[in-house]
Amino acid sequence: MHRCLICGYLYNPDEGDTAHGVDPNTPFEELPDSWLCPVCSVTKEYFEKVA
Ligand SMILES: [Zn+2]
């Protein structure tokens, strides 16, 4: 999973982000560069990998 450094949102690839057009089972690495944190709207650069 990847965690937003700003708000703590966790991106779960098993769930994707269906509210924003990301299907379940989408790895973080395959998210479009235009994807933003659903909570605080920062870009992917603000996410860190967590176990
Ligand atoms: Zn965030």
mmCIF file of the protein (N, C-alpha, C, O) and its ligand, coordinates in Angstrom:
data_MODEL
# 
_entry.id   MODEL 
# 
loop_
_entity.id 
_entity.type 
_entity.pdbx_number_of_molecules 
1 polymer     1 
2 non-polymer 1 
# 
_entity_poly.entity_id                      1 
_entity_poly.type                           'polypeptide(L)' 
_entity_poly.nstd_linkage                   no 
_entity_poly.nstd_monomer                   no 
_entity_poly.pdbx_seq_one_letter_code       MHRCLICGYLYNPDEGDTAHGVDPNTPFEELPDSWLCPVCSVTKEYFEKVA 
_entity_poly.pdbx_seq_one_letter_code_can   MHRCLICGYLYNPDEGDTAHGVDPNTPFEELPDSWLCPVCSVTKEYFEKVA 
_entity_poly.pdbx_strand_id                 A 
# 
loop_
_entity_poly_seq.entity_id 
_entity_poly_seq.num 
_entity_poly_seq.mon_id 
_entity_poly_seq.hetero 
1 1  MET n 
1 2  HIS n 
1 3  ARG n 
1 4  CYS n 
1 5  LEU n 
1 6  ILE n 
1 7  CYS n 
1 8  GLY n 
1 9  TYR n 
1 10 LEU n 
1 11 TYR n 
1 12 ASN n 
1 13 PRO n 
1 14 ASP n 
1 15 GLU n 
1 16 GLY n 
1 17 ASP n 
1 18 THR n 
1 19 ALA n 
1 20 HIS n 
1 21 GLY n 
1 22 VAL n 
1 23 ASP n 
1 24 PRO n 
1 25 ASN n 
1 26 THR n 
1 27 PRO n 
1 28 PHE n 
1 29 GLU n 
1 30 GLU n 
1 31 LEU n 
1 32 PRO n 
1 33 ASP n 
1 34 SER n 
1 35 TRP n 
1 36 LEU n 
1 37 CYS n 
1 38 PRO n 
1 39 VAL n 
1 40 CYS n 
1 41 SER n 
1 42 VAL n 
1 43 THR n 
1 44 LYS n 
1 45 GLU n 
1 46 TYR n 
1 47 PHE n 
1 48 GLU n 
1 49 LYS n 
1 50 VAL n 
1 51 ALA n 
# 
loop_
_struct_asym.id 
_struct_asym.entity_id 
A 1 
B 2 
# 
loop_
_chem_comp.id 
_chem_comp.type 
_chem_comp.mon_nstd_flag 
ALA 'L-peptide linking' y 
ARG 'L-peptide linking' y 
ASN 'L-peptide linking' y 
ASP 'L-peptide linking' y 
CYS 'L-peptide linking' y 
GLU 'L-peptide linking' y 
GLY 'peptide linking'   y 
HIS 'L-peptide linking' y 
ILE 'L-peptide linking' y 
LEU 'L-peptide linking' y 
LYS 'L-peptide linking' y 
MET 'L-peptide linking' y 
PHE 'L-peptide linking' y 
PRO 'L-peptide linking' y 
SER 'L-peptide linking' y 
THR 'L-peptide linking' y 
TRP 'L-peptide linking' y 
TYR 'L-peptide linking' y 
VAL 'L-peptide linking' y 
ZN  non-polymer         . 
# 
_pdbx_entity_nonpoly.entity_id   2 
_pdbx_entity_nonpoly.name        ? 
_pdbx_entity_nonpoly.comp_id     ZN 
# 
_pdbx_nonpoly_scheme.asym_id         B 
_pdbx_nonpoly_scheme.entity_id       2 
_pdbx_nonpoly_scheme.mon_id          ZN 
_pdbx_nonpoly_scheme.ndb_seq_num     1 
_pdbx_nonpoly_scheme.pdb_seq_num     101 
_pdbx_nonpoly_scheme.auth_seq_num    101 
_pdbx_nonpoly_scheme.pdb_mon_id      ZN 
_pdbx_nonpoly_scheme.auth_mon_id     ZN 
_pdbx_nonpoly_scheme.pdb_strand_id   A 
_pdbx_nonpoly_scheme.pdb_ins_code    . 
# 
loop_
_atom_site.group_PDB 
_atom_site.id 
_atom_site.type_symbol 
_atom_site.label_atom_id 
_atom_site.label_alt_id 
_atom_site.label_comp_id 
_atom_site.label_asym_id 
_atom_site.label_entity_id 
_atom_site.label_seq_id 
_atom_site.pdbx_PDB_ins_code 
_atom_site.Cartn_x 
_atom_site.Cartn_y 
_atom_site.Cartn_z 
_atom_site.occupancy 
_atom_site.B_iso_or_equiv 
_atom_site.pdbx_formal_charge 
_atom_site.auth_seq_id 
_atom_site.auth_comp_id 
_atom_site.auth_asym_id 
_atom_site.auth_atom_id 
_atom_site.pdbx_PDB_model_num 
ATOM   1   N  N  . MET A 1 1  ? 0.839   -1.183 0.000   1.00 0.00 ? 1   MET A N  1 
ATOM   2   C  CA . MET A 1 1  ? 0.000   0.000  0.000   1.00 0.00 ? 1   MET A CA 1 
ATOM   3   C  C  . MET A 1 1  ? 0.886   1.249  0.000   1.00 0.00 ? 1   MET A C  1 
ATOM   4   O  O  . MET A 1 1  ? 2.072   1.187  0.326   1.00 0.00 ? 1   MET A O  1 
ATOM   5   N  N  . HIS A 1 2  ? 0.300   2.357  -0.364  1.00 0.00 ? 2   HIS A N  1 
ATOM   6   C  CA . HIS A 1 2  ? 0.998   3.639  -0.334  1.00 0.00 ? 2   HIS A CA 1 
ATOM   7   C  C  . HIS A 1 2  ? 0.223   4.607  0.550   1.00 0.00 ? 2   HIS A C  1 
ATOM   8   O  O  . HIS A 1 2  ? -1.008  4.620  0.547   1.00 0.00 ? 2   HIS A O  1 
ATOM   9   N  N  . ARG A 1 3  ? 0.953   5.410  1.297   1.00 0.00 ? 3   ARG A N  1 
ATOM   10  C  CA . ARG A 1 3  ? 0.318   6.337  2.229   1.00 0.00 ? 3   ARG A CA 1 
ATOM   11  C  C  . ARG A 1 3  ? 0.619   7.769  1.832   1.00 0.00 ? 3   ARG A C  1 
ATOM   12  O  O  . ARG A 1 3  ? 1.747   8.110  1.476   1.00 0.00 ? 3   ARG A O  1 
ATOM   13  N  N  . CYS A 1 4  ? -0.407  8.599  1.899   1.00 0.00 ? 4   CYS A N  1 
ATOM   14  C  CA . CYS A 1 4  ? -0.244  10.025 1.640   1.00 0.00 ? 4   CYS A CA 1 
ATOM   15  C  C  . CYS A 1 4  ? 0.510   10.665 2.807   1.00 0.00 ? 4   CYS A C  1 
ATOM   16  O  O  . CYS A 1 4  ? 0.125   10.513 3.966   1.00 0.00 ? 4   CYS A O  1 
ATOM   17  N  N  . LEU A 1 5  ? 1.570   11.369 2.488   1.00 0.00 ? 5   LEU A N  1 
ATOM   18  C  CA . LEU A 1 5  ? 2.380   11.995 3.531   1.00 0.00 ? 5   LEU A CA 1 
ATOM   19  C  C  . LEU A 1 5  ? 1.664   13.179 4.158   1.00 0.00 ? 5   LEU A C  1 
ATOM   20  O  O  . LEU A 1 5  ? 2.004   13.592 5.267   1.00 0.00 ? 5   LEU A O  1 
ATOM   21  N  N  . ILE A 1 6  ? 0.692   13.721 3.474   1.00 0.00 ? 6   ILE A N  1 
ATOM   22  C  CA . ILE A 1 6  ? 0.030   14.925 3.964   1.00 0.00 ? 6   ILE A CA 1 
ATOM   23  C  C  . ILE A 1 6  ? -1.127  14.589 4.904   1.00 0.00 ? 6   ILE A C  1 
ATOM   24  O  O  . ILE A 1 6  ? -1.233  15.147 5.996   1.00 0.00 ? 6   ILE A O  1 
ATOM   25  N  N  . CYS A 1 7  ? -1.998  13.664 4.463   1.00 0.00 ? 7   CYS A N  1 
ATOM   26  C  CA . CYS A 1 7  ? -3.211  13.410 5.255   1.00 0.00 ? 7   CYS A CA 1 
ATOM   27  C  C  . CYS A 1 7  ? -3.286  12.012 5.835   1.00 0.00 ? 7   CYS A C  1 
ATOM   28  O  O  . CYS A 1 7  ? -4.137  11.740 6.682   1.00 0.00 ? 7   CYS A O  1 
ATOM   29  N  N  . GLY A 1 8  ? -2.407  11.114 5.391   1.00 0.00 ? 8   GLY A N  1 
ATOM   30  C  CA . GLY A 1 8  ? -2.417  9.763  5.938   1.00 0.00 ? 8   GLY A CA 1 
ATOM   31  C  C  . GLY A 1 8  ? -3.323  8.794  5.203   1.00 0.00 ? 8   GLY A C  1 
ATOM   32  O  O  . GLY A 1 8  ? -3.445  7.635  5.599   1.00 0.00 ? 8   GLY A O  1 
ATOM   33  N  N  . TYR A 1 9  ? -3.964  9.260  4.128   1.00 0.00 ? 9   TYR A N  1 
ATOM   34  C  CA . TYR A 1 9  ? -4.800  8.348  3.322   1.00 0.00 ? 9   TYR A CA 1 
ATOM   35  C  C  . TYR A 1 9  ? -3.972  7.177  2.817   1.00 0.00 ? 9   TYR A C  1 
ATOM   36  O  O  . TYR A 1 9  ? -2.837  7.350  2.372   1.00 0.00 ? 9   TYR A O  1 
ATOM   37  N  N  . LEU A 1 10 ? -4.554  5.979  2.890   1.00 0.00 ? 10  LEU A N  1 
ATOM   38  C  CA . LEU A 1 10 ? -3.881  4.786  2.397   1.00 0.00 ? 10  LEU A CA 1 
ATOM   39  C  C  . LEU A 1 10 ? -4.498  4.356  1.080   1.00 0.00 ? 10  LEU A C  1 
ATOM   40  O  O  . LEU A 1 10 ? -5.707  4.144  0.986   1.00 0.00 ? 10  LEU A O  1 
ATOM   41  N  N  . TYR A 1 11 ? -3.645  4.227  0.053   1.00 0.00 ? 11  TYR A N  1 
ATOM   42  C  CA . TYR A 1 11 ? -4.126  3.688  -1.216  1.00 0.00 ? 11  TYR A CA 1 
ATOM   43  C  C  . TYR A 1 11 ? -4.015  2.174  -1.176  1.00 0.00 ? 11  TYR A C  1 
ATOM   44  O  O  . TYR A 1 11 ? -2.921  1.624  -1.049  1.00 0.00 ? 11  TYR A O  1 
ATOM   45  N  N  . ASN A 1 12 ? -5.162  1.501  -1.285  1.00 0.00 ? 12  ASN A N  1 
ATOM   46  C  CA . ASN A 1 12 ? -5.202  0.043  -1.286  1.00 0.00 ? 12  ASN A CA 1 
ATOM   47  C  C  . ASN A 1 12 ? -5.428  -0.436 -2.714  1.00 0.00 ? 12  ASN A C  1 
ATOM   48  O  O  . ASN A 1 12 ? -6.520  -0.251 -3.252  1.00 0.00 ? 12  ASN A O  1 
ATOM   49  N  N  . PRO A 1 13 ? -4.425  -1.050 -3.344  1.00 0.00 ? 13  PRO A N  1 
ATOM   50  C  CA . PRO A 1 13 ? -4.575  -1.459 -4.748  1.00 0.00 ? 13  PRO A CA 1 
ATOM   51  C  C  . PRO A 1 13 ? -5.680  -2.491 -4.944  1.00 0.00 ? 13  PRO A C  1 
ATOM   52  O  O  . PRO A 1 13 ? -6.217  -2.617 -6.044  1.00 0.00 ? 13  PRO A O  1 
ATOM   53  N  N  . ASP A 1 14 ? -6.029  -3.235 -3.887  1.00 0.00 ? 14  ASP A N  1 
ATOM   54  C  CA . ASP A 1 14 ? -7.117  -4.207 -4.011  1.00 0.00 ? 14  ASP A CA 1 
ATOM   55  C  C  . ASP A 1 14 ? -8.456  -3.507 -4.230  1.00 0.00 ? 14  ASP A C  1 
ATOM   56  O  O  . ASP A 1 14 ? -9.362  -4.061 -4.853  1.00 0.00 ? 14  ASP A O  1 
ATOM   57  N  N  . GLU A 1 15 ? -8.571  -2.298 -3.718  1.00 0.00 ? 15  GLU A N  1 
ATOM   58  C  CA . GLU A 1 15 ? -9.828  -1.555 -3.827  1.00 0.00 ? 15  GLU A CA 1 
ATOM   59  C  C  . GLU A 1 15 ? -9.798  -0.497 -4.911  1.00 0.00 ? 15  GLU A C  1 
ATOM   60  O  O  . GLU A 1 15 ? -10.845 -0.079 -5.407  1.00 0.00 ? 15  GLU A O  1 
ATOM   61  N  N  . GLY A 1 16 ? -8.593  -0.058 -5.283  1.00 0.00 ? 16  GLY A N  1 
ATOM   62  C  CA . GLY A 1 16 ? -8.494  1.023  -6.255  1.00 0.00 ? 16  GLY A CA 1 
ATOM   63  C  C  . GLY A 1 16 ? -9.091  2.301  -5.685  1.00 0.00 ? 16  GLY A C  1 
ATOM   64  O  O  . GLY A 1 16 ? -9.091  2.525  -4.475  1.00 0.00 ? 16  GLY A O  1 
ATOM   65  N  N  . ASP A 1 17 ? -9.597  3.126  -6.583  1.00 0.00 ? 17  ASP A N  1 
ATOM   66  C  CA . ASP A 1 17 ? -10.241 4.381  -6.172  1.00 0.00 ? 17  ASP A CA 1 
ATOM   67  C  C  . ASP A 1 17 ? -11.405 4.582  -7.122  1.00 0.00 ? 17  ASP A C  1 
ATOM   68  O  O  . ASP A 1 17 ? -11.384 5.437  -8.006  1.00 0.00 ? 17  ASP A O  1 
ATOM   69  N  N  . THR A 1 18 ? -12.427 3.756  -6.905  1.00 0.00 ? 18  THR A N  1 
ATOM   70  C  CA . THR A 1 18 ? -13.517 3.715  -7.877  1.00 0.00 ? 18  THR A CA 1 
ATOM   71  C  C  . THR A 1 18 ? -14.257 5.036  -7.985  1.00 0.00 ? 18  THR A C  1 
ATOM   72  O  O  . THR A 1 18 ? -14.860 5.329  -9.017  1.00 0.00 ? 18  THR A O  1 
ATOM   73  N  N  . ALA A 1 19 ? -14.215 5.837  -6.927  1.00 0.00 ? 19  ALA A N  1 
ATOM   74  C  CA . ALA A 1 19 ? -14.877 7.136  -6.979  1.00 0.00 ? 19  ALA A CA 1 
ATOM   75  C  C  . ALA A 1 19 ? -14.204 8.066  -7.983  1.00 0.00 ? 19  ALA A C  1 
ATOM   76  O  O  . ALA A 1 19 ? -14.799 9.046  -8.432  1.00 0.00 ? 19  ALA A O  1 
ATOM   77  N  N  . HIS A 1 20 ? -12.943 7.746  -8.335  1.00 0.00 ? 20  HIS A N  1 
ATOM   78  C  CA . HIS A 1 20 ? -12.197 8.584  -9.266  1.00 0.00 ? 20  HIS A CA 1 
ATOM   79  C  C  . HIS A 1 20 ? -11.736 7.796  -10.493 1.00 0.00 ? 20  HIS A C  1 
ATOM   80  O  O  . HIS A 1 20 ? -10.741 8.148  -11.126 1.00 0.00 ? 20  HIS A O  1 
ATOM   81  N  N  . GLY A 1 21 ? -12.456 6.741  -10.820 1.00 0.00 ? 21  GLY A N  1 
ATOM   82  C  CA . GLY A 1 21 ? -12.206 6.036  -12.063 1.00 0.00 ? 21  GLY A CA 1 
ATOM   83  C  C  . GLY A 1 21 ? -11.050 5.067  -12.055 1.00 0.00 ? 21  GLY A C  1 
ATOM   84  O  O  . GLY A 1 21 ? -10.581 4.654  -13.115 1.00 0.00 ? 21  GLY A O  1 
ATOM   85  N  N  . VAL A 1 22 ? -10.573 4.688  -10.857 1.00 0.00 ? 22  VAL A N  1 
ATOM   86  C  CA . VAL A 1 22 ? -9.485  3.714  -10.766 1.00 0.00 ? 22  VAL A CA 1 
ATOM   87  C  C  . VAL A 1 22 ? -10.080 2.370  -10.353 1.00 0.00 ? 22  VAL A C  1 
ATOM   88  O  O  . VAL A 1 22 ? -10.649 2.234  -9.269  1.00 0.00 ? 22  VAL A O  1 
ATOM   89  N  N  . ASP A 1 23 ? -9.939  1.382  -11.234 1.00 0.00 ? 23  ASP A N  1 
ATOM   90  C  CA . ASP A 1 23 ? -10.527 0.079  -10.966 1.00 0.00 ? 23  ASP A CA 1 
ATOM   91  C  C  . ASP A 1 23 ? -9.800  -0.644 -9.840  1.00 0.00 ? 23  ASP A C  1 
ATOM   92  O  O  . ASP A 1 23 ? -8.614  -0.402 -9.614  1.00 0.00 ? 23  ASP A O  1 
ATOM   93  N  N  . PRO A 1 24 ? -10.499 -1.532 -9.129  1.00 0.00 ? 24  PRO A N  1 
ATOM   94  C  CA . PRO A 1 24 ? -9.822  -2.393 -8.156  1.00 0.00 ? 24  PRO A CA 1 
ATOM   95  C  C  . PRO A 1 24 ? -8.684  -3.175 -8.822  1.00 0.00 ? 24  PRO A C  1 
ATOM   96  O  O  . PRO A 1 24 ? -8.713  -3.431 -10.025 1.00 0.00 ? 24  PRO A O  1 
ATOM   97  N  N  . ASN A 1 25 ? -7.692  -3.544 -8.025  1.00 0.00 ? 25  ASN A N  1 
ATOM   98  C  CA . ASN A 1 25 ? -6.515  -4.283 -8.490  1.00 0.00 ? 25  ASN A CA 1 
ATOM   99  C  C  . ASN A 1 25 ? -5.617  -3.451 -9.403  1.00 0.00 ? 25  ASN A C  1 
ATOM   100 O  O  . ASN A 1 25 ? -4.934  -4.001 -10.267 1.00 0.00 ? 25  ASN A O  1 
ATOM   101 N  N  . THR A 1 26 ? -5.615  -2.149 -9.221  1.00 0.00 ? 26  THR A N  1 
ATOM   102 C  CA . THR A 1 26 ? -4.695  -1.273 -9.939  1.00 0.00 ? 26  THR A CA 1 
ATOM   103 C  C  . THR A 1 26 ? -3.513  -0.947 -9.038  1.00 0.00 ? 26  THR A C  1 
ATOM   104 O  O  . THR A 1 26 ? -3.681  -0.284 -8.015  1.00 0.00 ? 26  THR A O  1 
ATOM   105 N  N  . PRO A 1 27 ? -2.301  -1.409 -9.410  1.00 0.00 ? 27  PRO A N  1 
ATOM   106 C  CA . PRO A 1 27 ? -1.125  -1.073 -8.596  1.00 0.00 ? 27  PRO A CA 1 
ATOM   107 C  C  . PRO A 1 27 ? -0.905  0.433  -8.556  1.00 0.00 ? 27  PRO A C  1 
ATOM   108 O  O  . PRO A 1 27 ? -1.239  1.151  -9.498  1.00 0.00 ? 27  PRO A O  1 
ATOM   109 N  N  . PHE A 1 28 ? -0.338  0.897  -7.450  1.00 0.00 ? 28  PHE A N  1 
ATOM   110 C  CA . PHE A 1 28 ? -0.072  2.334  -7.319  1.00 0.00 ? 28  PHE A CA 1 
ATOM   111 C  C  . PHE A 1 28 ? 0.746   2.847  -8.492  1.00 0.00 ? 28  PHE A C  1 
ATOM   112 O  O  . PHE A 1 28 ? 0.513   3.948  -8.989  1.00 0.00 ? 28  PHE A O  1 
ATOM   113 N  N  . GLU A 1 29 ? 1.707   2.039  -8.930  1.00 0.00 ? 29  GLU A N  1 
ATOM   114 C  CA . GLU A 1 29 ? 2.597   2.462  -10.012 1.00 0.00 ? 29  GLU A CA 1 
ATOM   115 C  C  . GLU A 1 29 ? 1.857   2.695  -11.321 1.00 0.00 ? 29  GLU A C  1 
ATOM   116 O  O  . GLU A 1 29 ? 2.352   3.398  -12.201 1.00 0.00 ? 29  GLU A O  1 
ATOM   117 N  N  . GLU A 1 30 ? 0.665   2.103  -11.451 1.00 0.00 ? 30  GLU A N  1 
ATOM   118 C  CA . GLU A 1 30 ? -0.081  2.235  -12.704 1.00 0.00 ? 30  GLU A CA 1 
ATOM   119 C  C  . GLU A 1 30 ? -1.141  3.329  -12.646 1.00 0.00 ? 30  GLU A C  1 
ATOM   120 O  O  . GLU A 1 30 ? -1.869  3.547  -13.614 1.00 0.00 ? 30  GLU A O  1 
ATOM   121 N  N  . LEU A 1 31 ? -1.224  4.010  -11.517 1.00 0.00 ? 31  LEU A N  1 
ATOM   122 C  CA . LEU A 1 31 ? -2.146  5.146  -11.452 1.00 0.00 ? 31  LEU A CA 1 
ATOM   123 C  C  . LEU A 1 31 ? -1.671  6.226  -12.415 1.00 0.00 ? 31  LEU A C  1 
ATOM   124 O  O  . LEU A 1 31 ? -0.468  6.451  -12.542 1.00 0.00 ? 31  LEU A O  1 
ATOM   125 N  N  . PRO A 1 32 ? -2.596  6.895  -13.093 1.00 0.00 ? 32  PRO A N  1 
ATOM   126 C  CA . PRO A 1 32 ? -2.177  7.984  -13.991 1.00 0.00 ? 32  PRO A CA 1 
ATOM   127 C  C  . PRO A 1 32 ? -1.550  9.120  -13.187 1.00 0.00 ? 32  PRO A C  1 
ATOM   128 O  O  . PRO A 1 32 ? -1.880  9.332  -12.020 1.00 0.00 ? 32  PRO A O  1 
ATOM   129 N  N  . ASP A 1 33 ? -0.642  9.842  -13.835 1.00 0.00 ? 33  ASP A N  1 
ATOM   130 C  CA . ASP A 1 33 ? 0.010   10.964 -13.154 1.00 0.00 ? 33  ASP A CA 1 
ATOM   131 C  C  . ASP A 1 33 ? -1.004  12.033 -12.755 1.00 0.00 ? 33  ASP A C  1 
ATOM   132 O  O  . ASP A 1 33 ? -0.732  12.868 -11.892 1.00 0.00 ? 33  ASP A O  1 
ATOM   133 N  N  . SER A 1 34 ? -2.149  12.001 -13.376 1.00 0.00 ? 34  SER A N  1 
ATOM   134 C  CA . SER A 1 34 ? -3.182  12.988 -13.063 1.00 0.00 ? 34  SER A CA 1 
ATOM   135 C  C  . SER A 1 34 ? -3.980  12.609 -11.815 1.00 0.00 ? 34  SER A C  1 
ATOM   136 O  O  . SER A 1 34 ? -4.802  13.389 -11.334 1.00 0.00 ? 34  SER A O  1 
ATOM   137 N  N  . TRP A 1 35 ? -3.729  11.400 -11.295 1.00 0.00 ? 35  TRP A N  1 
ATOM   138 C  CA . TRP A 1 35 ? -4.467  10.966 -10.093 1.00 0.00 ? 35  TRP A CA 1 
ATOM   139 C  C  . TRP A 1 35 ? -4.031  11.804 -8.901  1.00 0.00 ? 35  TRP A C  1 
ATOM   140 O  O  . TRP A 1 35 ? -2.852  12.119 -8.741  1.00 0.00 ? 35  TRP A O  1 
ATOM   141 N  N  . LEU A 1 36 ? -5.009  12.163 -8.062  1.00 0.00 ? 36  LEU A N  1 
ATOM   142 C  CA . LEU A 1 36 ? -4.731  12.957 -6.871  1.00 0.00 ? 36  LEU A CA 1 
ATOM   143 C  C  . LEU A 1 36 ? -5.257  12.229 -5.643  1.00 0.00 ? 36  LEU A C  1 
ATOM   144 O  O  . LEU A 1 36 ? -6.192  11.432 -5.732  1.00 0.00 ? 36  LEU A O  1 
ATOM   145 N  N  . CYS A 1 37 ? -4.652  12.509 -4.505  1.00 0.00 ? 37  CYS A N  1 
ATOM   146 C  CA . CYS A 1 37 ? -5.150  11.966 -3.250  1.00 0.00 ? 37  CYS A CA 1 
ATOM   147 C  C  . CYS A 1 37 ? -6.631  12.320 -3.116  1.00 0.00 ? 37  CYS A C  1 
ATOM   148 O  O  . CYS A 1 37 ? -6.994  13.491 -3.222  1.00 0.00 ? 37  CYS A O  1 
ATOM   149 N  N  . PRO A 1 38 ? -7.495  11.317 -2.882  1.00 0.00 ? 38  PRO A N  1 
ATOM   150 C  CA . PRO A 1 38 ? -8.931  11.607 -2.798  1.00 0.00 ? 38  PRO A CA 1 
ATOM   151 C  C  . PRO A 1 38 ? -9.302  12.492 -1.616  1.00 0.00 ? 38  PRO A C  1 
ATOM   152 O  O  . PRO A 1 38 ? -10.374 13.098 -1.600  1.00 0.00 ? 38  PRO A O  1 
ATOM   153 N  N  . VAL A 1 39 ? -8.421  12.565 -0.635  1.00 0.00 ? 39  VAL A N  1 
ATOM   154 C  CA . VAL A 1 39 ? -8.740  13.330 0.575   1.00 0.00 ? 39  VAL A CA 1 
ATOM   155 C  C  . VAL A 1 39 ? -8.203  14.756 0.495   1.00 0.00 ? 39  VAL A C  1 
ATOM   156 O  O  . VAL A 1 39 ? -8.926  15.715 0.763   1.00 0.00 ? 39  VAL A O  1 
ATOM   157 N  N  . CYS A 1 40 ? -6.908  14.893 0.117   1.00 0.00 ? 40  CYS A N  1 
ATOM   158 C  CA . CYS A 1 40 ? -6.310  16.224 0.192   1.00 0.00 ? 40  CYS A CA 1 
ATOM   159 C  C  . CYS A 1 40 ? -5.779  16.725 -1.149  1.00 0.00 ? 40  CYS A C  1 
ATOM   160 O  O  . CYS A 1 40 ? -5.206  17.812 -1.222  1.00 0.00 ? 40  CYS A O  1 
ATOM   161 N  N  . SER A 1 41 ? -5.965  15.935 -2.215  1.00 0.00 ? 41  SER A N  1 
ATOM   162 C  CA . SER A 1 41 ? -5.707  16.377 -3.583  1.00 0.00 ? 41  SER A CA 1 
ATOM   163 C  C  . SER A 1 41 ? -4.253  16.687 -3.908  1.00 0.00 ? 41  SER A C  1 
ATOM   164 O  O  . SER A 1 41 ? -3.980  17.502 -4.790  1.00 0.00 ? 41  SER A O  1 
ATOM   165 N  N  . VAL A 1 42 ? -3.302  16.042 -3.203  1.00 0.00 ? 42  VAL A N  1 
ATOM   166 C  CA . VAL A 1 42 ? -1.913  16.180 -3.615  1.00 0.00 ? 42  VAL A CA 1 
ATOM   167 C  C  . VAL A 1 42 ? -1.593  15.117 -4.670  1.00 0.00 ? 42  VAL A C  1 
ATOM   168 O  O  . VAL A 1 42 ? -2.335  14.149 -4.836  1.00 0.00 ? 42  VAL A O  1 
ATOM   169 N  N  . THR A 1 43 ? -0.486  15.311 -5.374  1.00 0.00 ? 43  THR A N  1 
ATOM   170 C  CA . THR A 1 43 ? -0.123  14.388 -6.429  1.00 0.00 ? 43  THR A CA 1 
ATOM   171 C  C  . THR A 1 43 ? 0.566   13.143 -5.854  1.00 0.00 ? 43  THR A C  1 
ATOM   172 O  O  . THR A 1 43 ? 0.861   13.071 -4.661  1.00 0.00 ? 43  THR A O  1 
ATOM   173 N  N  . LYS A 1 44 ? 0.812   12.171 -6.734  1.00 0.00 ? 44  LYS A N  1 
ATOM   174 C  CA . LYS A 1 44 ? 1.430   10.903 -6.340  1.00 0.00 ? 44  LYS A CA 1 
ATOM   175 C  C  . LYS A 1 44 ? 2.799   11.089 -5.687  1.00 0.00 ? 44  LYS A C  1 
ATOM   176 O  O  . LYS A 1 44 ? 3.253   10.232 -4.930  1.00 0.00 ? 44  LYS A O  1 
ATOM   177 N  N  . GLU A 1 45 ? 3.450   12.206 -5.984  1.00 0.00 ? 45  GLU A N  1 
ATOM   178 C  CA . GLU A 1 45 ? 4.785   12.449 -5.429  1.00 0.00 ? 45  GLU A CA 1 
ATOM   179 C  C  . GLU A 1 45 ? 4.765   12.519 -3.906  1.00 0.00 ? 45  GLU A C  1 
ATOM   180 O  O  . GLU A 1 45 ? 5.796   12.355 -3.253  1.00 0.00 ? 45  GLU A O  1 
ATOM   181 N  N  . TYR A 1 46 ? 3.591   12.763 -3.353  1.00 0.00 ? 46  TYR A N  1 
ATOM   182 C  CA . TYR A 1 46 ? 3.488   12.909 -1.900  1.00 0.00 ? 46  TYR A CA 1 
ATOM   183 C  C  . TYR A 1 46 ? 3.129   11.610 -1.200  1.00 0.00 ? 46  TYR A C  1 
ATOM   184 O  O  . TYR A 1 46 ? 2.769   11.611 -0.023  1.00 0.00 ? 46  TYR A O  1 
ATOM   185 N  N  . PHE A 1 47 ? 3.227   10.501 -1.926  1.00 0.00 ? 47  PHE A N  1 
ATOM   186 C  CA . PHE A 1 47 ? 2.927   9.205  -1.335  1.00 0.00 ? 47  PHE A CA 1 
ATOM   187 C  C  . PHE A 1 47 ? 4.209   8.425  -1.079  1.00 0.00 ? 47  PHE A C  1 
ATOM   188 O  O  . PHE A 1 47 ? 5.167   8.497  -1.849  1.00 0.00 ? 47  PHE A O  1 
ATOM   189 N  N  . GLU A 1 48 ? 4.203   7.670  0.033   1.00 0.00 ? 48  GLU A N  1 
ATOM   190 C  CA . GLU A 1 48 ? 5.319   6.778  0.325   1.00 0.00 ? 48  GLU A CA 1 
ATOM   191 C  C  . GLU A 1 48 ? 4.788   5.353  0.430   1.00 0.00 ? 48  GLU A C  1 
ATOM   192 O  O  . GLU A 1 48 ? 3.643   5.118  0.816   1.00 0.00 ? 48  GLU A O  1 
ATOM   193 N  N  . LYS A 1 49 ? 5.664   4.403  0.072   1.00 0.00 ? 49  LYS A N  1 
ATOM   194 C  CA . LYS A 1 49 ? 5.298   3.005  0.137   1.00 0.00 ? 49  LYS A CA 1 
ATOM   195 C  C  . LYS A 1 49 ? 5.321   2.533  1.584   1.00 0.00 ? 49  LYS A C  1 
ATOM   196 O  O  . LYS A 1 49 ? 6.264   2.810  2.325   1.00 0.00 ? 49  LYS A O  1 
ATOM   197 N  N  . VAL A 1 50 ? 4.283   1.824  1.973   1.00 0.00 ? 50  VAL A N  1 
ATOM   198 C  CA . VAL A 1 50 ? 4.242   1.232  3.311   1.00 0.00 ? 50  VAL A CA 1 
ATOM   199 C  C  . VAL A 1 50 ? 3.929   -0.256 3.167   1.00 0.00 ? 50  VAL A C  1 
ATOM   200 O  O  . VAL A 1 50 ? 3.333   -0.689 2.180   1.00 0.00 ? 50  VAL A O  1 
ATOM   201 N  N  . ALA A 1 51 ? 4.337   -1.020 4.162   1.00 0.00 ? 51  ALA A N  1 
ATOM   202 C  CA . ALA A 1 51 ? 4.177   -2.475 4.098   1.00 0.00 ? 51  ALA A CA 1 
ATOM   203 C  C  . ALA A 1 51 ? 2.699   -2.846 4.175   1.00 0.00 ? 51  ALA A C  1 
ATOM   204 O  O  . ALA A 1 51 ? 2.355   -4.027 4.137   1.00 0.00 ? 51  ALA A O  1 
HETATM 205 ZN ZN . ZN  B 2 .  ? -3.775  13.049 1.116   1.00 0.00 2 101 ZN  A ZN 1 
# 
